[in-house]
Amino acid sequence: MTKPLPVIGITLGDPTGIGPEILVKALNSKDIRSICRPLVLGDVNVLEKEIRRAGIHTRFNAITSMDECRFMADRPDVLVLSDLQPDELVYGAPTIRTGQAMIRYIVTAADLAMEGRIDAMATCPINKLAMKKAGSEFHGHTEMIAARTGADRFVMMMSGKTLSVVLVTIHIPLNKVAESITQQAIADTLRVTGHDLRKKFGIRKPRIAVAALNPHGGEEGLFGHEEESLILPALSMVRDEGFEVSGPHPPDTVYVHAAQGRFDVVVSMYHDQGLIPFKLLHFKDGVNTTLGLPIIRTSVDHGTAYDIAGHGLADPTSLLEAVRLAATQAVHMKGMI
């Protein structure tokens, strides 16, 4: 018999951003019902306000525990975790109460995934400052989920149909990148990437390309020495552990080769080195997935977009792709075939 579709917990994100809009649009799509059984973790008041504004005819099954899930195609389940009133919500103006709600959505989803009650979680965009004001000690989703699940080594992978990239360093000033890149950091990033591509993506022998830090791969030391002193030793270390890695490749060509299918992923040294080519190809349909967690977590590849919140202009494509990727990983990781 065919096994049931995976249960994907989808967090509402910032109630004053575009999260509610893209979530309502995604739930109204036939695509989402063909790939998973969605469970929203959020607020029915916020969602009903959005469907009234958008003119979408959707009803929700409001529940207070997983035991009440019905997984009906025409009436999505919403695990009610906050009770925000429409008159207290202003688009683009998050508050301490909305920050507290965002935290609750994320923590609950992570806990349910750890308990095996859901097969994966997909997250809508949040406001980090509002969460800080609400008492969060973390910079964002990823750190909070990692702490909640006990993960100590995790990396961000941006995934698309044409190109996928992983970052060694993320949100730091450009003038701090070189000093932040270490042989250990590169090796750990490669290990986490290779392990999860096998376990969660079903790629038996992942082909991992590593971008150089300097132009032209350092040009034999003419433009820098990090390739010889840091990257090459890290590659040698993980090759001995059975991972198929190559590089360091010149950054101005490696993404072209990856996009043409030569590699499964490119490990990039810093944020813009990887995300500029990625977003050039996957600005609307890119997905952020966190590797190294004991659970499956994906996210949209965009922020709260306050400038268009409440105007009906938000595109749900990234959320749909995030749910699709979460479901795909669940199939591989949990054998849900």
N, C-alpha and C positions, 0 to 999 in steps of 0.2 A: 504494500500500500504506500501511496505517496505521503511523505511526512508533512505536517502542517507548516505553513509559512512561518518564518521567524517573527517573534514579537519585538518590534523596535520602539523603544521609549523615545519620544520626541519632546524635548524641553522647550517651553514657550519663549525663553529668553527675556529680553527687556520688554515689558508690556507697553512702553511708550515709544518703541522703535517699530521697525517693519516686521519684527518676528511674528506678531499675531496675524498680519496680512499674508505673509508667505506661507504660514502654517495653514490658515484657512483655505488658501488657494491650492496648496499641496493636497490637503485632505479631500478636496473636491475633485481631484484628478483620479481618473481610473487607473493610471499608472501605479500609484502608490498601493492600491489594493491588490494589484497583481504580483507585487514583490514582497509584501509583508503584511503583518497584522499590526497596525499602528496603535500606540497608546500615548496619548498626550499627557504630559505632566505640566499642569499649569492652572489656569483660572477660567472657569466657564463664563464669568461676567465679561472678561476681556474678550474672549472669543466671540460671544454673542454680540457684543458691541461691534466687532469687526465684520461679522457676517451681515449685520443690519446696514452698516456703512457701505459694504461692497455689494449688497443686493444678492448675496448667495444664499440659496435655500438649503441650509444644512442644519441638522439638529444633533445634539450631543448626548451621550449617555454619561451623566455625571456620577462618578463613583468615589468612594472613600477608601477602598482597598482593592487589591488585585483580584480578590475572590469575586468581585462584582463585574469583572470584565465580561463583555458579551461578544466583542469583535464582530459587530454587524457592519456590513459594507456601507449602509446608508446612514449609520448613526455612530460615529467614532466615539470610543471611550475616552474620557478625560478624568484623570486622577486629580481631584481638586486639592490643591496645596496652598491656595491663597484665596482671599475674598476681597479683592480690590473693587471699589465702586467706580463706575464709569465717570462720575462727576469729579473724582479726585485724580483722574488720569489726563495729562496733557501731553500730546505728542512732542517728543524731543525734550521733555522735562522730567527725567527720572528723579525719584525721591528715595528716602531711606526705606520706606515701606516697599517700594518696587525693588530696591536692592535686596531686602530681606527675602522677597518672593523669589528673585532670581537664584539666590543661594539655595533656597529650599528645593527648587526644581532640580538643580544640578546634583545636590547631595542625595536626594531621594532616588534619582535615576541611577547614580553610581552604586548606591546600596542595593537596589533591585537587581542590577546587573551582576554584582558580586554574589548575590543570593541565588542567581540563576532564574529569577522570576521574569526577567526580560532577557532577550538574547543579545541586545546591543543598544546603545544610546546614540541619538543624533541630536545635536544642539543648535538652537537658533541663537542669534547674536545677543550679546550682553553689553552692559555698561560697567566697565571695571571700576570707575570712580564711585558710582552708586553702591556697588558691592563693598567697596572699601569703607564708605561712610556707614554702611549697615553692619560693619564689624568683621568683614572678611580679612584675613591676614594674607591672602594670596593675590597675585597680580591678575589672575584670570581663570578661565575654565581649566586649562590643562594642569596647572599647579594644584588646584583644588582637587581635581579628580585623581591625580597621581597620589596626593597625600591620603585621600579617602580610601584608595585601593592598595596602598602600601607599595607603590612602584617607586623605585629609586633611580632607574635609568629609563628615560623616555625621550622620544624625539618627535618632531612635527614633520609629517609628510603631506605635501600638497599633491593631490592625485587628479589626473584627468585621463581621458581616453587616449590622448596623444603623448602626453608627457607627465612624468611624476618626478618630484624633487624632494630631497630631504636636506635639512639644514643642520650644520654643526653648531653655529652660533645663530642667535635669533635677534632679539630686540636689544642691541647694544650699539653705541656710537661707532661709526666707521673707523675712527682713529683708535678704537679699543679692540678691533677684530684680531689683528695679528698677535697681540699679546694674550688673547683669550683662546687661541687655537693651540691645542697641545696634542701630542701623539696619543695620549690616553683618550682625549675627547674624540678624536677622529676614529680611533679603534672602537670605542664604545658605540659610537653612532653607527658604524658599519656592522657591528655585531647585532645591535637591536634591529637594524633595517633588514639584514639578511635573515634573521630568525623569524621576524613577523611576516616577511614576504613568503616564507615557506609555510608558516603555521596558519596565517589568516588570509592569505591570498592564493594559496595552493600552487605557488611557483616552486617547483622542486629544486631548481638550480638558478636562483636569481642572478641576473647579470647586472652588477652594480658598477657604475662608472663614478669616478671621483674627480671633481673639478679642481684644478690648481688654484692657488690663491692669487698668484701674480700673473700679469699678462704673458702670453706665450709660454705658460708653464714655468716662468722664471728665466727662460732662455739660458739654461746652464749656469745660473747664478748671476747673470747680468742684471736681472730685474728683481732679484730676491733669492733667499736661500731656504725658505720654508718648505719648498717641495722636497729638497734633499734631506733636510734635517728633521722634518716632522711627518710629512705625508707619506713618503716612500717607506719609512720604517713601520708606520701604522698599517699600510697595505700588506707589507711582508708578514706582519704579525697575524692578521686575520686570514691571510691566504693559508698559513700553516694550520689554521683551525677549520679549513674546508670551505671557506667562502670564495666565490668567484668575483673578484674585484679587479678593476683595471684603472690605470691612471698614474700620476695626475695628468688629466687631459687639459689642453688649453681651454679656458672658459668660453672663448668666442666661437668654438666649434662643437664642443661636446653636446650641447643641447640640440643642435641640428641633428647629430647622429642618433641621439636618443629619440627624438621626435620621428625619425625615420624607422624606428624599431630595432636599432642595434642594441640598446640597453633597456632594462626594465625600470631603472631609476638612476637619477644623478644625485650624488651627495655633494652638496654645495657648501662652501666655507662660510658664507654669510648671507644675510637676509635678501638683499637686493640682487645679489649674484644669481640666486635661484628663482626668486619670485618675479623678476622682470620678464624673463623668457616664459615662465609658467603662465603669468597673467596675460601675456600677449596672445597665447593660444587658448587659455581657459578662463577668460575674464568672467563669463556668465555661468559656466558649468563646473568650475573647479571645486574640489572638496578638500577639507582639512581633516586628516585622520591622525590620531596619536598612536604611535608605535611604542611598544614596550610596556603597555598596560596589561594587567591580567584580564581586562574586559575589552570589548570593542567600543570605540568611541569615534564618531565622525562629527563634522561640523560644517556649516556653510563657510564659504570663502569670502565673506564680506562682513561689514559691521552693521550697526543699527540704522544707518542711513536716515538720520533725523530730517534731512532736507526734503525727503519725499514721503516720510511717514504720514499716514492719514490721507494721502492723495490718490491711492489706488494704483500707483505706478510700479510697485515692487514686483520683481521677477522671482518666482519660486523655483527656478531651475536648479540653483545650487542646493537648495534644501532637498528637492527631489533626488538629485544625484547623491547627496549625503546619505539619505535613507537607502537608496539603492546600493551604495557601497557598503553600508553597515550590514545590509541583508546578505550581500555577497560574502563578506567576511564571516558572518555567522554560519553560512552554509559550509564554508571550508573549515572553520575552526571547530564547529560542533557536529559536522557530518550530517547536516540537515538536507539530505537529498532523498 
